[in-house]
Amino acid sequence: MESNLDINVQHVAEKAVVLAISGHLTRLAEKPLDAAYAEAVNLGAKTIILDLSGLTYMNNKGIKLLVRLEARARSGRHRLVAVGLNDHYRHIFQVAGLDEEIAVFADVAQVLTVQR
């Protein structure tokens, strides 16, 4: 089964990397998400920004992947934040409690302003 997911890794500032996620965040996203996270860490990221503006579908397995990624980031002393959430995914973050562990910002510029 093929994943309908694309993750673009972009170094945007000193110690900040964006993982721009497009498509479906399901169990099939586990390996690509892990690889993108490892690439961000290798680029020297202390703040990893999940840009979810291109997210078209997320199921409970996708939510679990984000919970696991946040735990991994925390244990590695990295800050995981999210941007680009539409109203639907912002609601899911709230209901699932993700917004308690993954700070939500309007956009990358806001994250970089707060980071300074």
N, CA, C and O atoms as a GROMACS GRO file, in nm:
protein
  464
    1MET      N    1   0.084  -0.118   0.000
    1MET     CA    2   0.000   0.000   0.000
    1MET      C    3   0.089   0.125   0.000
    1MET      O    4   0.183   0.134   0.079
    2GLU      N    5   0.060   0.217  -0.085
    2GLU     CA    6   0.140   0.337  -0.101
    2GLU      C    7   0.086   0.453  -0.016
    2GLU      O    8  -0.035   0.470  -0.003
    3SER      N    9   0.176   0.530   0.039
    3SER     CA   10   0.139   0.645   0.121
    3SER      C   11   0.110   0.766   0.033
    3SER      O   12   0.181   0.793  -0.063
    4ASN      N   13   0.004   0.837   0.067
    4ASN     CA   14  -0.028   0.963   0.000
    4ASN      C   15   0.024   1.075   0.088
    4ASN      O   16  -0.054   1.150   0.148
    5LEU      N   17   0.156   1.086   0.097
    5LEU     CA   18   0.220   1.180   0.189
    5LEU      C   19   0.348   1.234   0.128
    5LEU      O   20   0.423   1.162   0.061
    6ASP      N   21   0.371   1.361   0.152
    6ASP     CA   22   0.497   1.424   0.112
    6ASP      C   23   0.544   1.508   0.229
    6ASP      O   24   0.467   1.584   0.287
    7ILE      N   25   0.671   1.494   0.263
    7ILE     CA   26   0.729   1.575   0.370
    7ILE      C   27   0.851   1.646   0.314
    7ILE      O   28   0.948   1.582   0.272
    8ASN      N   29   0.845   1.778   0.312
    8ASN     CA   30   0.956   1.860   0.265
    8ASN      C   31   1.028   1.916   0.386
    8ASN      O   32   0.967   1.984   0.469
    9VAL      N   33   1.157   1.889   0.397
    9VAL     CA   34   1.238   1.936   0.509
    9VAL      C   35   1.313   2.061   0.466
    9VAL      O   36   1.385   2.060   0.366
   10GLN      N   37   1.295   2.169   0.541
   10GLN     CA   38   1.357   2.296   0.504
   10GLN      C   39   1.418   2.364   0.625
   10GLN      O   40   1.350   2.390   0.724
   11HIS      N   41   1.547   2.393   0.617
   11HIS     CA   42   1.618   2.468   0.721
   11HIS      C   43   1.580   2.615   0.704
   11HIS      O   44   1.613   2.675   0.601
   12VAL      N   45   1.511   2.676   0.802
   12VAL     CA   46   1.458   2.812   0.785
   12VAL      C   47   1.530   2.917   0.869
   12VAL      O   48   1.522   3.036   0.838
   13ALA      N   49   1.598   2.876   0.972
   13ALA     CA   50   1.670   2.970   1.059
   13ALA      C   51   1.770   2.888   1.140
   13ALA      O   52   1.766   2.765   1.143
   14GLU      N   53   1.859   2.961   1.206
   14GLU     CA   54   1.954   2.891   1.291
   14GLU      C   55   1.877   2.808   1.392
   14GLU      O   56   1.798   2.860   1.471
   15LYS      N   57   1.901   2.680   1.390
   15LYS     CA   58   1.840   2.584   1.482
   15LYS      C   59   1.689   2.567   1.465
   15LYS      O   60   1.622   2.522   1.559
   16ALA      N   61   1.635   2.601   1.349
   16ALA     CA   62   1.492   2.579   1.322
   16ALA      C   63   1.474   2.516   1.184
   16ALA      O   64   1.528   2.562   1.084
   17VAL      N   65   1.397   2.409   1.183
   17VAL     CA   66   1.371   2.335   1.059
   17VAL      C   67   1.220   2.312   1.047
   17VAL      O   68   1.153   2.279   1.144
   18VAL      N   69   1.170   2.330   0.927
   18VAL     CA   70   1.029   2.307   0.898
   18VAL      C   71   1.013   2.170   0.831
   18VAL      O   72   1.087   2.136   0.739
   19LEU      N   73   0.916   2.093   0.880
   19LEU     CA   74   0.873   1.972   0.814
   19LEU      C   75   0.736   2.003   0.755
   19LEU      O   76   0.636   2.001   0.826
   20ALA      N   77   0.732   2.033   0.626
   20ALA     CA   78   0.607   2.066   0.559
   20ALA      C   79   0.540   1.936   0.516
   20ALA      O   80   0.586   1.868   0.425
   21ILE      N   81   0.430   1.905   0.583
   21ILE     CA   82   0.360   1.778   0.562
   21ILE      C   83   0.239   1.802   0.472
   21ILE      O   84   0.153   1.884   0.503
   22SER      N   85   0.234   1.729   0.361
   22SER     CA   86   0.122   1.738   0.268
   22SER      C   87   0.065   1.600   0.247
   22SER      O   88   0.139   1.502   0.236
   23GLY      N   89  -0.067   1.591   0.242
   23GLY     CA   90  -0.133   1.464   0.213
   23GLY      C   91  -0.192   1.401   0.337
   23GLY      O   92  -0.246   1.470   0.424
   24HIS      N   93  -0.181   1.268   0.345
   24HIS     CA   94  -0.247   1.190   0.449
   24HIS      C   95  -0.149   1.152   0.560
   24HIS      O   96  -0.042   1.097   0.533
   25LEU      N   97  -0.187   1.180   0.683
   25LEU     CA   98  -0.107   1.139   0.798
   25LEU      C   99  -0.176   1.017   0.861
   25LEU      O  100  -0.270   1.030   0.939
   26THR      N  101  -0.128   0.901   0.823
   26THR     CA  102  -0.182   0.773   0.867
   26THR      C  103  -0.066   0.685   0.912
   26THR      O  104   0.048   0.731   0.921
   27ARG      N  105  -0.095   0.560   0.940
   27ARG     CA  106   0.012   0.468   0.983
   27ARG      C  107   0.122   0.458   0.877
   27ARG      O  108   0.236   0.429   0.910
   28LEU      N  109   0.088   0.483   0.752
   28LEU     CA  110   0.186   0.476   0.645
   28LEU      C  111   0.287   0.590   0.650
   28LEU      O  112   0.387   0.588   0.578
   29ALA      N  113   0.261   0.688   0.734
   29ALA     CA  114   0.350   0.804   0.745
   29ALA      C  115   0.463   0.780   0.844
   29ALA      O  116   0.553   0.864   0.856
   30GLU      N  117   0.461   0.669   0.915
   30GLU     CA  118   0.559   0.648   1.022
   30GLU      C  119   0.704   0.658   0.974
   30GLU      O  120   0.782   0.736   1.030
   31LYS      N  121   0.740   0.582   0.873
   31LYS     CA  122   0.880   0.584   0.827
   31LYS      C  123   0.919   0.718   0.766
   31LYS      O  124   1.025   0.770   0.799
   32PRO      N  125   0.835   0.778   0.677
   32PRO     CA  126   0.873   0.909   0.624
   32PRO      C  127   0.882   1.018   0.732
   32PRO      O  128   0.969   1.104   0.725
   33LEU      N  129   0.794   1.012   0.831
   33LEU     CA  130   0.798   1.110   0.939
   33LEU      C  131   0.923   1.092   1.025
   33LEU      O  132   0.987   1.190   1.062
   34ASP      N  133   0.957   0.968   1.056
   34ASP     CA  134   1.079   0.941   1.132
   34ASP      C  135   1.203   0.987   1.055
   34ASP      O  136   1.295   1.044   1.114
   35ALA      N  137   1.206   0.962   0.924
   35ALA     CA  138   1.321   1.003   0.843
   35ALA      C  139   1.332   1.155   0.837
   35ALA      O  140   1.442   1.210   0.845
   36ALA      N  141   1.219   1.224   0.823
   36ALA     CA  142   1.220   1.371   0.818
   36ALA      C  143   1.265   1.428   0.952
   36ALA      O  144   1.340   1.526   0.956
   37TYR      N  145   1.219   1.369   1.060
   37TYR     CA  146   1.262   1.413   1.194
   37TYR      C  147   1.413   1.396   1.210
   37TYR      O  148   1.482   1.486   1.257
   38ALA      N  149   1.464   1.280   1.170
   38ALA     CA  150   1.609   1.254   1.180
   38ALA      C  151   1.687   1.354   1.096
   38ALA      O  152   1.793   1.401   1.138
   39GLU      N  153   1.636   1.387   0.978
   39GLU     CA  154   1.703   1.485   0.893
   39GLU      C  155   1.705   1.622   0.960
   39GLU      O  156   1.806   1.692   0.955
   40ALA      N  157   1.594   1.660   1.023
   40ALA     CA  158   1.588   1.789   1.093
   40ALA      C  159   1.689   1.794   1.206
   40ALA      O  160   1.758   1.894   1.224
   41VAL      N  161   1.699   1.687   1.281
   41VAL     CA  162   1.797   1.681   1.391
   41VAL      C  163   1.938   1.690   1.336
   41VAL      O  164   2.023   1.759   1.392
   42ASN      N  165   1.966   1.620   1.226
   42ASN     CA  166   2.098   1.624   1.163
   42ASN      C  167   2.133   1.764   1.110
   42ASN      O  168   2.251   1.798   1.099
   43LEU      N  169   2.031   1.843   1.079
   43LEU     CA  170   2.054   1.981   1.034
   43LEU      C  171   2.078   2.076   1.151
   43LEU      O  172   2.100   2.196   1.130
   44GLY      N  173   2.073   2.024   1.273
   44GLY     CA  174   2.100   2.105   1.391
   44GLY      C  175   1.978   2.171   1.452
   44GLY      O  176   1.992   2.266   1.529
   45ALA      N  177   1.860   2.123   1.418
   45ALA     CA  178   1.738   2.185   1.468
   45ALA      C  179   1.723   2.167   1.618
   45ALA      O  180   1.745   2.059   1.672
   46LYS      N  181   1.686   2.274   1.683
   46LYS     CA  182   1.640   2.269   1.822
   46LYS      C  183   1.489   2.288   1.824
   46LYS      O  184   1.421   2.238   1.914
   47THR      N  185   1.438   2.361   1.724
   47THR     CA  186   1.295   2.377   1.706
   47THR      C  187   1.256   2.311   1.575
   47THR      O  188   1.312   2.342   1.469
   48ILE      N  189   1.161   2.220   1.583
   48ILE     CA  190   1.112   2.151   1.466
   48ILE      C  191   0.968   2.195   1.446
   48ILE      O  192   0.882   2.176   1.532
   49ILE      N  193   0.943   2.256   1.330
   49ILE     CA  194   0.814   2.317   1.301
   49ILE      C  195   0.738   2.225   1.204
   49ILE      O  196   0.782   2.203   1.092
   50LEU      N  197   0.626   2.173   1.250
   50LEU     CA  198   0.540   2.092   1.164
   50LEU      C  199   0.446   2.186   1.091
   50LEU      O  200   0.356   2.244   1.152
   51ASP      N  201   0.466   2.202   0.962
   51ASP     CA  202   0.375   2.284   0.882
   51ASP      C  203   0.268   2.191   0.827
   51ASP      O  204   0.292   2.112   0.735
   52LEU      N  205   0.149   2.202   0.884
   52LEU     CA  206   0.040   2.112   0.850
   52LEU      C  207  -0.062   2.177   0.756
   52LEU      O  208  -0.174   2.128   0.742
   53SER      N  209  -0.022   2.286   0.691
   53SER     CA  210  -0.114   2.355   0.600
   53SER      C  211  -0.151   2.270   0.479
   53SER      O  212  -0.255   2.294   0.417
   54GLY      N  213  -0.069   2.171   0.445
   54GLY     CA  214  -0.099   2.084   0.332
   54GLY      C  215  -0.163   1.952   0.372
   54GLY      O  216  -0.182   1.864   0.287
   55LEU      N  217  -0.195   1.938   0.500
   55LEU     CA  218  -0.255   1.814   0.549
   55LEU      C  219  -0.398   1.801   0.495
   55LEU      O  220  -0.479   1.893   0.510
   56THR      N  221  -0.428   1.688   0.432
   56THR     CA  222  -0.562   1.668   0.377
   56THR      C  223  -0.640   1.560   0.452
   56THR      O  224  -0.762   1.552   0.439
   57TYR      N  225  -0.571   1.478   0.530
   57TYR     CA  226  -0.638   1.373   0.605
   57TYR      C  227  -0.549   1.328   0.718
   57TYR      O  228  -0.428   1.313   0.701
   58MET      N  229  -0.609   1.306   0.836
   58MET     CA  230  -0.536   1.250   0.949
   58MET      C  231  -0.632   1.162   1.028
   58MET      O  232  -0.741   1.206   1.065
   59ASN      N  233  -0.592   1.038   1.053
   59ASN     CA  234  -0.674   0.949   1.132
   59ASN      C  235  -0.611   0.930   1.270
   59ASN      O  236  -0.513   0.996   1.304
   60ASN      N  237  -0.668   0.839   1.350
   60ASN     CA  238  -0.617   0.820   1.485
   60ASN      C  239  -0.473   0.771   1.486
   60ASN      O  240  -0.398   0.801   1.580
   61LYS      N  241  -0.432   0.696   1.386
   61LYS     CA  242  -0.291   0.652   1.378
   61LYS      C  243  -0.200   0.772   1.352
   61LYS      O  244  -0.088   0.777   1.405
   62GLY      N  245  -0.244   0.868   1.272
   62GLY     CA  246  -0.168   0.990   1.250
   62GLY      C  247  -0.154   1.070   1.378
   62GLY      O  248  -0.047   1.126   1.405
   63ILE      N  249  -0.260   1.076   1.455
   63ILE     CA  250  -0.254   1.145   1.585
   63ILE      C  251  -0.151   1.077   1.674
   63ILE      O  252  -0.070   1.143   1.739
   64LYS      N  253  -0.156   0.944   1.677
   64LYS     CA  254  -0.059   0.868   1.759
   64LYS      C  255   0.084   0.894   1.714
   64LYS      O  256   0.175   0.902   1.797
   65LEU      N  257   0.105   0.907   1.584
   65LEU     CA  258   0.239   0.937   1.533
   65LEU      C  259   0.288   1.073   1.584
   65LEU      O  260   0.405   1.088   1.619
   66LEU      N  261   0.198   1.171   1.588
   66LEU     CA  262   0.234   1.303   1.640
   66LEU      C  263   0.265   1.298   1.789
   66LEU      O  264   0.358   1.364   1.835
   67VAL      N  265   0.188   1.221   1.864
   67VAL     CA  266   0.214   1.204   2.008
   67VAL      C  267   0.351   1.142   2.028
   67VAL      O  268   0.430   1.187   2.111
   68ARG      N  269   0.380   1.038   1.951
   68ARG     CA  270   0.510   0.970   1.962
   68ARG      C  271   0.624   1.063   1.920
   68ARG      O  272   0.731   1.063   1.982
   69LEU      N  273   0.601   1.142   1.815
   69LEU     CA  274   0.704   1.236   1.768
   69LEU      C  275   0.731   1.342   1.874
   69LEU      O  276   0.846   1.381   1.896
   70GLU      N  277   0.626   1.389   1.940
   70GLU     CA  278   0.644   1.490   2.045
   70GLU      C  279   0.725   1.431   2.160
   70GLU      O  280   0.813   1.498   2.213
   71ALA      N  281   0.697   1.308   2.199
   71ALA     CA  282   0.772   1.244   2.307
   71ALA      C  283   0.919   1.227   2.267
   71ALA      O  284   1.009   1.249   2.348
   72ARG      N  285   0.941   1.190   2.144
   72ARG     CA  286   1.079   1.175   2.093
   72ARG      C  287   1.151   1.309   2.094
   72ARG      O  288   1.267   1.317   2.134
   73ALA      N  289   1.082   1.414   2.051
   73ALA     CA  290   1.142   1.548   2.050
   73ALA      C  291   1.175   1.593   2.192
   73ALA      O  292   1.284   1.644   2.218
   74ARG      N  293   1.082   1.572   2.282
   74ARG     CA  294   1.104   1.614   2.421
   74ARG      C  295   1.223   1.541   2.481
   74ARG      O  296   1.306   1.602   2.548
   75SER      N  297   1.233   1.410   2.457
   75SER     CA  298   1.345   1.333   2.513
   75SER      C  299   1.478   1.374   2.450
   75SER      O  300   1.583   1.361   2.513
   76GLY      N  301   1.473   1.424   2.328
   76GLY     CA  302   1.594   1.471   2.261
   76GLY      C  303   1.621   1.619   2.283
   76GLY      O  304   1.712   1.676   2.223
   77ARG      N  305   1.541   1.680   2.370
   77ARG     CA  306   1.553   1.822   2.404
   77ARG      C  307   1.530   1.913   2.283
   77ARG      O  308   1.597   2.015   2.266
   78HIS      N  309   1.434   1.871   2.200
   78HIS     CA  310   1.392   1.951   2.085
   78HIS      C  311   1.253   2.005   2.113
   78HIS      O  312   1.176   1.945   2.188
   79ARG      N  313   1.223   2.116   2.054
   79ARG     CA  314   1.091   2.177   2.068
   79ARG      C  315   1.012   2.148   1.942
   79ARG      O  316   1.056   2.180   1.831
   80LEU      N  317   0.896   2.088   1.957
   80LEU     CA  318   0.810   2.055   1.844
   80LEU      C  319   0.690   2.148   1.848
   80LEU      O  320   0.618   2.154   1.948
   81VAL      N  321   0.667   2.220   1.738
   81VAL     CA  322   0.553   2.311   1.729
   81VAL      C  323   0.481   2.285   1.597
   81VAL      O  324   0.534   2.221   1.507
   82ALA      N  325   0.357   2.336   1.588
   82ALA     CA  326   0.278   2.316   1.467
   82ALA      C  327   0.230   2.451   1.415
   82ALA      O  328   0.200   2.542   1.492
   83VAL      N  329   0.224   2.462   1.283
   83VAL     CA  330   0.169   2.580   1.216
   83VAL      C  331   0.076   2.534   1.104
   83VAL      O  332   0.079   2.418   1.064
   84GLY      N  333  -0.005   2.627   1.056
   84GLY     CA  334  -0.086   2.600   0.938
   84GLY      C  335  -0.208   2.512   0.963
   84GLY      O  336  -0.258   2.450   0.869
   85LEU      N  337  -0.255   2.505   1.086
   85LEU     CA  338  -0.372   2.423   1.115
   85LEU      C  339  -0.499   2.495   1.073
   85LEU      O  340  -0.522   2.610   1.112
   86ASN      N  341  -0.581   2.429   0.993
   86ASN     CA  342  -0.712   2.487   0.964
   86ASN      C  343  -0.803   2.462   1.085
   86ASN      O  344  -0.761   2.396   1.180
   87ASP      N  345  -0.924   2.512   1.082
   87ASP     CA  346  -1.015   2.499   1.196
   87ASP      C  347  -1.040   2.353   1.234
   87ASP      O  348  -1.047   2.319   1.352
   88HIS      N  349  -1.054   2.268   1.133
   88HIS     CA  350  -1.080   2.126   1.158
   88HIS      C  351  -0.965   2.061   1.236
   88HIS      O  352  -0.988   1.995   1.337
   89TYR      N  353  -0.843   2.080   1.189
   89TYR     CA  354  -0.729   2.018   1.256
   89TYR      C  355  -0.695   2.086   1.387
   89TYR      O  356  -0.643   2.021   1.478
   90ARG      N  357  -0.724   2.215   1.400
   90ARG     CA  358  -0.706   2.283   1.528
   90ARG      C  359  -0.800   2.219   1.632
   90ARG      O  360  -0.761   2.198   1.746
   91HIS      N  361  -0.923   2.190   1.590
   91HIS     CA  362  -1.020   2.124   1.678
   91HIS      C  363  -0.970   1.985   1.718
   91HIS      O  364  -0.979   1.947   1.835
   92ILE      N  365  -0.919   1.910   1.622
   92ILE     CA  366  -0.866   1.776   1.652
   92ILE      C  367  -0.750   1.786   1.752
   92ILE      O  368  -0.743   1.707   1.846
   93PHE      N  369  -0.662   1.883   1.733
   93PHE     CA  370  -0.552   1.903   1.828
   93PHE      C  371  -0.606   1.928   1.968
   93PHE      O  372  -0.554   1.874   2.065
   94GLN      N  373  -0.711   2.010   1.980
   94GLN     CA  374  -0.770   2.041   2.109
   94GLN      C  375  -0.836   1.918   2.172
   94GLN      O  376  -0.814   1.888   2.289
   95VAL      N  377  -0.917   1.848   2.094
   95VAL     CA  378  -0.989   1.731   2.145
   95VAL      C  379  -0.892   1.622   2.188
   95VAL      O  380  -0.912   1.558   2.292
   96ALA      N  381  -0.788   1.600   2.110
   96ALA     CA  382  -0.690   1.496   2.140
   96ALA      C  383  -0.588   1.540   2.246
   96ALA      O  384  -0.510   1.458   2.294
   97GLY      N  385  -0.589   1.667   2.282
   97GLY     CA  386  -0.493   1.718   2.380
   97GLY      C  387  -0.355   1.743   2.323
   97GLY      O  388  -0.261   1.769   2.398
   98LEU      N  389  -0.341   1.736   2.192
   98LEU     CA  390  -0.211   1.760   2.129
   98LEU      C  391  -0.162   1.902   2.153
   98LEU      O  392  -0.042   1.925   2.166
   99ASP      N  393  -0.256   1.998   2.159
   99ASP     CA  394  -0.216   2.138   2.176
   99ASP      C  395  -0.158   2.165   2.314
   99ASP      O  396  -0.103   2.273   2.337
  100GLU      N  397  -0.170   2.070   2.407
  100GLU     CA  398  -0.108   2.084   2.538
  100GLU      C  399   0.040   2.051   2.534
  100GLU      O  400   0.117   2.097   2.618
  101GLU      N  401   0.081   1.971   2.436
  101GLU     CA  402   0.221   1.930   2.423
  101GLU      C  403   0.291   1.991   2.303
  101GLU      O  404   0.412   2.014   2.305
  102ILE      N  405   0.215   2.018   2.198
  102ILE     CA  406   0.270   2.076   2.075
  102ILE      C  407   0.209   2.215   2.060
  102ILE      O  408   0.091   2.229   2.029
  103ALA      N  409   0.290   2.317   2.084
  103ALA     CA  410   0.240   2.454   2.072
  103ALA      C  411   0.195   2.481   1.929
  103ALA      O  412   0.259   2.438   1.833
  104VAL      N  413   0.085   2.553   1.915
  104VAL     CA  414   0.029   2.584   1.784
  104VAL      C  415   0.046   2.733   1.756
  104VAL      O  416   0.009   2.817   1.838
  105PHE      N  417   0.101   2.763   1.640
  105PHE     CA  418   0.123   2.901   1.596
  105PHE      C  419   0.055   2.922   1.462
  105PHE      O  420   0.023   2.826   1.391
  106ALA      N  421   0.032   3.047   1.428
  106ALA     CA  422  -0.033   3.080   1.301
  106ALA      C  423   0.054   3.042   1.182
  106ALA      O  424   0.006   2.986   1.084
  107ASP      N  425   0.184   3.076   1.191
  107ASP     CA  426   0.274   3.052   1.078
  107ASP      C  427   0.418   3.044   1.126
  107ASP      O  428   0.448   3.065   1.244
  108VAL      N  429   0.507   3.012   1.034
  108VAL     CA  430   0.650   2.996   1.066
  108VAL      C  431   0.708   3.127   1.117
  108VAL      O  432   0.788   3.126   1.210
  109ALA      N  433   0.670   3.239   1.057
  109ALA     CA  434   0.724   3.369   1.101
  109ALA      C  435   0.694   3.394   1.248
  109ALA      O  436   0.779   3.446   1.320
  110GLN      N  437   0.576   3.357   1.294
  110GLN     CA  438   0.541   3.376   1.435
  110GLN      C  439   0.630   3.289   1.525
  110GLN      O  440   0.673   3.334   1.631
  111VAL      N  441   0.657   3.167   1.484
  111VAL     CA  442   0.745   3.077   1.561
  111VAL      C  443   0.883   3.138   1.572
  111VAL      O  444   0.941   3.141   1.680
  112LEU      N  445   0.936   3.188   1.460
  112LEU     CA  446   1.071   3.244   1.460
  112LEU      C  447   1.080   3.370   1.543
  112LEU      O  448   1.183   3.396   1.604
  113THR      N  449   0.974   3.449   1.546
  113THR     CA  450   0.970   3.570   1.628
  113THR      C  451   0.973   3.532   1.776
  113THR      O  452   1.046   3.594   1.854
  114VAL      N  453   0.896   3.434   1.814
  114VAL     CA  454   0.888   3.389   1.954
  114VAL      C  455   1.018   3.321   1.996
  114VAL      O  456   1.058   3.330   2.112
  115GLN      N  457   1.083   3.253   1.902
  115GLN     CA  458   1.206   3.179   1.931
  115GLN      C  459   1.321   3.271   1.972
  115GLN      O  460   1.407   3.231   2.050
  116ARG      N  461   1.322   3.392   1.920
  116ARG     CA  462   1.435   3.482   1.945
  116ARG      C  463   1.444   3.527   2.086
  116ARG      O  464   1.534   3.603   2.121
   0.00000   0.00000   0.00000
